[in-house]
């Protein structure tokens, strides 16, 4: 307890999230911390990593070596990016290469995500419990397997979002309130990365009030200033029909 608090960790918070820490020996705890420090993680980085994923403290340092090797050789992470990868997703250090990391790597590669090194946080996700259910969801609502895979390939972060808390409410608003076509989601899966309450709803409502309909990228990606400037331009000029060849040229 004193050792963990001495390096800046909240002992009670740690055991609340990972009780086995209470039975870990001081030697094992120090060995783990010393090993990570030898990998050039700073004291601040160590506190953040161990607070985010206390399970690391009860892992054996020897279990980290296969993980680092996998990330470097199979996931093709650059050596200079290794710390960044772990800082972004500490849970990687608690995953089995054989039963977790490698199967997920193969799944992502099989659907066409070639540069998995840019999306290493996904490697700690279960194929059966997280990745497949998300692809199945989009097929259930009307997308073909090919269309679904294309969306995840173009926007892998889509795997990170919850079906209940993200996909469903945003799709409901998209179809019921916005009255838009699902093919727009196929073309712009990044739609799910924007806040429903803080970005999607307010901007859609502004467009409704002005009688304007922007393509999704223009509706959501532009800054507040640019968005409102475009609204003013549209309100003071003749707007092309949605199906017009000028639509994308003007607004995308």
C-alpha contacts under 8 A as a table, 3 or more apart, distances in Angstrom:
res1	aa1	res2	aa2	distance
1	X	4	X	5.34
1	X	5	X	6.27
1	X	11	X	6.03
2	X	5	X	5.17
2	X	6	X	5.93
3	X	6	X	4.96
3	X	7	X	6.57
3	X	26	X	7.74
4	X	7	X	5.41
4	X	8	X	6.60
4	X	9	X	5.35
4	X	10	X	7.25
4	X	11	X	6.33
5	X	8	X	4.99
5	X	9	X	4.85
5	X	10	X	5.97
5	X	11	X	6.29
6	X	9	X	7.30
7	X	43	X	7.67
7	X	47	X	7.49
8	X	47	X	6.45
9	X	14	X	7.80
9	X	47	X	6.19
9	X	50	X	7.94
9	X	51	X	6.95
10	X	13	X	5.39
10	X	14	X	6.24
10	X	51	X	7.90
11	X	14	X	5.08
11	X	15	X	6.32
12	X	15	X	5.33
12	X	16	X	6.09
13	X	16	X	5.12
13	X	17	X	6.52
14	X	17	X	5.40
14	X	18	X	5.88
14	X	19	X	7.49
14	X	21	X	7.54
14	X	51	X	6.81
14	X	54	X	5.91
15	X	18	X	4.72
15	X	19	X	4.31
15	X	20	X	7.16
15	X	21	X	6.02
15	X	22	X	6.70
16	X	19	X	6.02
17	X	54	X	7.12
18	X	21	X	6.25
18	X	54	X	6.10
18	X	55	X	6.29
19	X	22	X	5.99
20	X	23	X	5.60
20	X	24	X	6.73
20	X	58	X	7.34
21	X	24	X	5.13
21	X	57	X	7.17
21	X	58	X	6.34
24	X	28	X	6.57
24	X	29	X	6.78
24	X	58	X	6.56
25	X	28	X	5.29
25	X	29	X	6.37
26	X	29	X	5.14
26	X	30	X	6.08
27	X	30	X	5.26
27	X	31	X	6.02
28	X	31	X	5.01
28	X	32	X	6.27
28	X	58	X	7.38
28	X	60	X	7.45
29	X	32	X	5.33
29	X	33	X	6.35
29	X	57	X	5.89
29	X	58	X	6.90
30	X	33	X	5.10
30	X	34	X	5.83
31	X	34	X	5.14
31	X	35	X	6.01
31	X	61	X	6.93
32	X	35	X	5.20
32	X	36	X	6.41
32	X	56	X	7.83
32	X	57	X	6.20
32	X	58	X	7.83
32	X	59	X	7.27
32	X	60	X	6.63
32	X	61	X	5.39
33	X	36	X	5.30
33	X	37	X	6.13
33	X	46	X	7.72
33	X	57	X	7.45
34	X	37	X	4.96
34	X	38	X	6.12
35	X	38	X	5.05
35	X	39	X	6.66
35	X	61	X	6.40
36	X	39	X	5.07
36	X	40	X	6.99
36	X	41	X	6.15
36	X	46	X	7.60
37	X	40	X	5.23
37	X	41	X	5.07
37	X	42	X	6.67
37	X	43	X	7.66
37	X	46	X	7.63
38	X	41	X	7.27
41	X	45	X	5.84
41	X	46	X	6.19
41	X	83	X	7.12
42	X	45	X	5.06
42	X	46	X	6.12
43	X	46	X	5.08
43	X	47	X	6.25
44	X	47	X	5.25
44	X	48	X	6.35
45	X	48	X	5.13
45	X	49	X	6.02
45	X	87	X	7.11
46	X	49	X	5.08
46	X	50	X	5.92
47	X	50	X	5.39
47	X	51	X	5.90
48	X	51	X	5.20
48	X	52	X	6.10
49	X	52	X	5.23
49	X	53	X	6.11
49	X	54	X	8.00
49	X	86	X	7.96
49	X	87	X	6.34
49	X	90	X	5.67
50	X	53	X	5.05
50	X	54	X	4.96
50	X	55	X	7.78
50	X	56	X	6.53
50	X	57	X	6.96
50	X	90	X	7.81
51	X	54	X	5.70
52	X	90	X	7.10
53	X	56	X	6.07
53	X	90	X	6.18
53	X	91	X	6.02
54	X	57	X	5.67
54	X	58	X	7.74
55	X	58	X	5.65
55	X	59	X	6.73
55	X	94	X	6.84
56	X	59	X	5.16
56	X	91	X	7.74
56	X	93	X	6.57
56	X	94	X	6.07
59	X	63	X	6.89
59	X	94	X	7.05
60	X	63	X	5.40
60	X	64	X	7.34
61	X	64	X	5.45
61	X	65	X	7.40
62	X	65	X	5.72
62	X	66	X	7.91
63	X	66	X	6.28
63	X	67	X	7.18
64	X	67	X	5.20
64	X	68	X	6.27
64	X	93	X	6.15
65	X	68	X	5.23
65	X	69	X	6.09
66	X	69	X	4.99
66	X	70	X	5.98
66	X	97	X	7.05
67	X	70	X	5.05
67	X	71	X	6.20
67	X	92	X	7.68
67	X	93	X	6.68
67	X	95	X	7.78
67	X	96	X	7.65
67	X	97	X	6.28
68	X	71	X	5.15
68	X	72	X	6.18
68	X	82	X	7.90
69	X	72	X	5.20
69	X	73	X	5.87
69	X	74	X	7.79
70	X	73	X	5.32
70	X	74	X	5.13
70	X	75	X	6.40
70	X	97	X	7.16
71	X	74	X	5.85
71	X	75	X	4.76
71	X	76	X	6.18
71	X	77	X	5.62
71	X	82	X	7.83
72	X	75	X	6.03
72	X	76	X	4.97
72	X	77	X	4.81
72	X	78	X	6.40
72	X	79	X	6.66
72	X	82	X	7.81
73	X	76	X	5.23
73	X	77	X	7.39
75	X	105	X	7.26
75	X	116	X	6.27
75	X	117	X	5.59
75	X	120	X	7.82
76	X	116	X	7.95
76	X	117	X	6.00
77	X	81	X	6.54
77	X	82	X	6.58
77	X	117	X	5.21
78	X	81	X	5.22
78	X	82	X	6.52
79	X	82	X	5.31
80	X	83	X	7.28
81	X	84	X	5.19
81	X	85	X	6.25
82	X	85	X	5.15
82	X	86	X	6.45
83	X	86	X	5.23
83	X	87	X	6.00
84	X	87	X	5.05
84	X	88	X	6.08
85	X	88	X	5.23
85	X	89	X	6.25
85	X	90	X	7.98
85	X	120	X	6.80
85	X	121	X	7.52
86	X	89	X	5.05
86	X	90	X	4.86
86	X	91	X	7.84
86	X	92	X	6.82
86	X	93	X	7.53
87	X	90	X	5.75
88	X	121	X	7.15
89	X	92	X	6.04
89	X	120	X	7.95
89	X	121	X	5.50
90	X	93	X	5.95
90	X	94	X	7.95
91	X	94	X	5.47
91	X	95	X	6.89
91	X	124	X	6.76
92	X	95	X	5.35
92	X	121	X	7.60
92	X	123	X	7.40
92	X	124	X	5.65
95	X	100	X	6.10
95	X	101	X	6.66
95	X	124	X	6.59
96	X	99	X	5.50
96	X	100	X	5.29
96	X	101	X	6.32
97	X	100	X	5.63
97	X	101	X	4.70
97	X	102	X	5.58
98	X	101	X	6.60
98	X	102	X	5.84
98	X	103	X	7.29
99	X	102	X	6.89
99	X	103	X	6.53
100	X	103	X	5.75
100	X	104	X	6.23
100	X	123	X	7.45
100	X	124	X	6.71
100	X	125	X	7.66
100	X	126	X	6.78
101	X	104	X	5.35
101	X	105	X	6.12
101	X	123	X	5.32
101	X	124	X	6.24
102	X	105	X	4.97
102	X	106	X	6.22
102	X	123	X	7.94
103	X	106	X	5.17
103	X	107	X	6.21
103	X	127	X	7.48
104	X	107	X	5.01
104	X	108	X	6.19
104	X	122	X	7.77
104	X	123	X	5.56
104	X	124	X	7.66
104	X	125	X	7.15
104	X	126	X	6.93
104	X	127	X	5.86
105	X	108	X	5.28
105	X	109	X	6.15
105	X	116	X	7.25
105	X	123	X	6.26
106	X	109	X	5.08
106	X	110	X	5.94
107	X	110	X	5.07
107	X	111	X	6.52
107	X	127	X	7.27
108	X	111	X	5.47
108	X	112	X	6.65
108	X	113	X	5.47
108	X	114	X	7.72
108	X	116	X	7.21
109	X	112	X	5.13
109	X	113	X	4.97
109	X	114	X	5.53
109	X	116	X	7.38
110	X	113	X	7.31
111	X	149	X	6.14
111	X	153	X	6.80
112	X	149	X	7.98
112	X	153	X	6.00
113	X	116	X	6.16
113	X	153	X	5.43
113	X	156	X	7.72
115	X	118	X	5.90
115	X	119	X	7.58
116	X	119	X	5.10
116	X	120	X	6.02
117	X	120	X	5.32
119	X	122	X	5.92
119	X	123	X	7.76
119	X	156	X	7.32
119	X	157	X	7.77
120	X	123	X	5.37
120	X	124	X	7.90
121	X	124	X	6.18
121	X	125	X	7.79
122	X	125	X	5.34
122	X	159	X	7.69
122	X	160	X	7.70
123	X	126	X	7.99
125	X	130	X	6.39
125	X	131	X	7.17
126	X	129	X	5.26
126	X	130	X	5.39
126	X	131	X	6.53
127	X	130	X	5.70
127	X	131	X	4.77
127	X	132	X	5.83
128	X	131	X	6.39
128	X	132	X	5.64
128	X	133	X	7.17
129	X	132	X	6.90
129	X	133	X	6.58
130	X	133	X	5.67
130	X	134	X	6.49
130	X	159	X	7.58
131	X	134	X	5.45
131	X	135	X	6.65
131	X	159	X	6.17
132	X	135	X	5.21
132	X	136	X	6.10
133	X	136	X	5.00
133	X	137	X	6.13
134	X	137	X	5.12
134	X	138	X	6.82
134	X	159	X	6.64
134	X	163	X	7.01
135	X	138	X	5.54
135	X	139	X	6.61
135	X	148	X	6.33
135	X	149	X	7.32
136	X	139	X	5.09
136	X	140	X	6.20
137	X	140	X	5.12
137	X	141	X	6.59
137	X	163	X	7.74
138	X	141	X	5.32
138	X	142	X	6.66
138	X	143	X	5.74
138	X	148	X	6.27
139	X	142	X	5.36
139	X	143	X	4.65
139	X	144	X	5.65
139	X	145	X	6.24
139	X	148	X	6.68
140	X	143	X	7.15
143	X	147	X	5.87
143	X	148	X	5.99
144	X	147	X	5.13
144	X	148	X	6.09
145	X	148	X	5.06
145	X	149	X	6.10
146	X	149	X	5.24
146	X	150	X	6.11
147	X	150	X	5.03
147	X	151	X	6.35
147	X	186	X	6.89
148	X	151	X	5.25
148	X	152	X	6.50
148	X	186	X	7.77
149	X	152	X	5.21
149	X	153	X	5.93
150	X	153	X	5.02
150	X	154	X	6.13
151	X	154	X	5.26
151	X	155	X	6.01
151	X	156	X	7.85
151	X	186	X	6.11
151	X	187	X	7.62
151	X	188	X	7.98
151	X	189	X	6.03
152	X	155	X	4.97
152	X	156	X	4.80
152	X	157	X	7.62
152	X	158	X	6.20
152	X	159	X	7.28
152	X	189	X	7.96
153	X	156	X	5.64
155	X	158	X	5.89
155	X	189	X	6.60
155	X	190	X	6.69
156	X	159	X	6.00
157	X	160	X	5.45
157	X	161	X	7.60
158	X	161	X	5.83
158	X	189	X	7.44
158	X	190	X	7.58
158	X	192	X	7.25
158	X	193	X	7.68
161	X	165	X	7.80
161	X	166	X	6.01
161	X	167	X	7.22
161	X	192	X	7.83
162	X	165	X	5.23
162	X	166	X	5.18
162	X	167	X	6.49
163	X	166	X	5.58
163	X	167	X	4.74
163	X	168	X	5.97
164	X	167	X	6.33
164	X	168	X	5.54
164	X	169	X	7.35
165	X	168	X	6.69
165	X	169	X	6.68
166	X	169	X	5.91
166	X	170	X	6.06
166	X	192	X	6.92
167	X	170	X	5.50
167	X	171	X	5.88
167	X	192	X	6.81
168	X	171	X	5.24
168	X	172	X	5.98
169	X	172	X	5.09
169	X	173	X	6.23
170	X	173	X	5.20
170	X	174	X	6.01
170	X	192	X	6.98
170	X	196	X	6.41
171	X	174	X	4.85
171	X	175	X	6.08
172	X	175	X	5.39
172	X	176	X	5.74
172	X	177	X	7.61
173	X	176	X	5.32
173	X	177	X	5.03
173	X	178	X	6.32
174	X	177	X	6.04
174	X	178	X	4.93
174	X	179	X	6.29
174	X	180	X	6.19
175	X	178	X	5.73
175	X	179	X	4.66
175	X	180	X	5.52
175	X	181	X	7.18
175	X	182	X	7.76
176	X	179	X	5.33
178	X	204	X	7.25
180	X	184	X	7.55
181	X	184	X	5.83
181	X	185	X	7.69
182	X	185	X	5.24
182	X	186	X	6.64
183	X	186	X	4.87
183	X	187	X	6.37
184	X	187	X	5.08
184	X	188	X	5.99
184	X	216	X	7.28
185	X	188	X	4.89
185	X	189	X	5.09
185	X	191	X	6.90
186	X	189	X	5.89
188	X	191	X	6.05
188	X	216	X	7.02
188	X	217	X	7.09
189	X	192	X	6.31
190	X	193	X	5.33
190	X	194	X	7.44
191	X	194	X	5.91
191	X	216	X	7.26
191	X	220	X	7.55
192	X	195	X	7.80
194	X	199	X	6.35
194	X	200	X	6.77
194	X	220	X	7.31
195	X	198	X	5.29
195	X	199	X	5.26
195	X	200	X	6.27
196	X	199	X	5.82
196	X	200	X	4.79
196	X	201	X	5.84
197	X	200	X	6.39
197	X	201	X	5.63
197	X	202	X	7.10
198	X	201	X	6.84
198	X	202	X	6.51
199	X	202	X	5.70
199	X	203	X	6.05
199	X	220	X	6.88
200	X	203	X	5.55
200	X	204	X	6.04
200	X	219	X	7.97
200	X	220	X	6.79
201	X	204	X	5.20
201	X	205	X	6.03
202	X	205	X	5.19
202	X	206	X	6.22
203	X	206	X	5.03
203	X	207	X	6.29
203	X	219	X	6.72
203	X	220	X	7.58
204	X	207	X	5.09
204	X	208	X	6.22
204	X	219	X	7.51
205	X	208	X	4.99
205	X	209	X	6.20
206	X	209	X	5.20
206	X	210	X	6.31
207	X	210	X	5.09
207	X	211	X	5.82
207	X	212	X	4.84
207	X	213	X	6.14
207	X	214	X	7.70
207	X	231	X	7.45
208	X	211	X	4.95
208	X	212	X	6.18
208	X	213	X	7.54
209	X	212	X	7.83
210	X	231	X	7.51
210	X	235	X	6.81
212	X	231	X	7.48
212	X	234	X	7.20
212	X	235	X	7.79
213	X	242	X	7.85
214	X	218	X	6.06
214	X	219	X	5.51
214	X	251	X	7.28
215	X	218	X	5.57
215	X	219	X	6.12
215	X	248	X	7.75
215	X	251	X	7.20
215	X	252	X	7.46
216	X	219	X	4.88
216	X	220	X	6.02
216	X	221	X	7.98
217	X	220	X	5.40
217	X	221	X	5.29
217	X	222	X	7.53
217	X	252	X	7.07
218	X	221	X	5.68
218	X	222	X	5.77
218	X	227	X	7.43
218	X	251	X	6.48
218	X	252	X	6.38
219	X	222	X	6.84
219	X	227	X	7.13
222	X	226	X	5.94
222	X	227	X	5.66
223	X	226	X	5.22
223	X	227	X	5.93
224	X	227	X	5.11
224	X	228	X	6.22
225	X	228	X	5.41
225	X	229	X	6.08
226	X	229	X	4.96
226	X	230	X	6.12
227	X	230	X	5.22
227	X	231	X	6.32
228	X	231	X	4.89
228	X	232	X	6.25
229	X	232	X	5.17
229	X	233	X	6.28
230	X	233	X	5.00
230	X	234	X	6.16
231	X	234	X	5.14
231	X	235	X	6.16
232	X	235	X	5.08
232	X	236	X	6.17
233	X	236	X	5.23
233	X	237	X	6.13
234	X	237	X	5.23
234	X	238	X	6.75
234	X	239	X	5.98
235	X	238	X	7.67
240	X	244	X	6.10
240	X	246	X	6.56
240	X	247	X	6.00
241	X	244	X	5.17
241	X	247	X	6.86
242	X	247	X	6.02
243	X	247	X	6.96
244	X	247	X	5.39
245	X	248	X	6.75
245	X	249	X	7.28
246	X	249	X	5.12
246	X	250	X	5.95
247	X	250	X	5.58
247	X	251	X	6.26
248	X	251	X	5.31
248	X	252	X	5.12
249	X	252	X	5.94
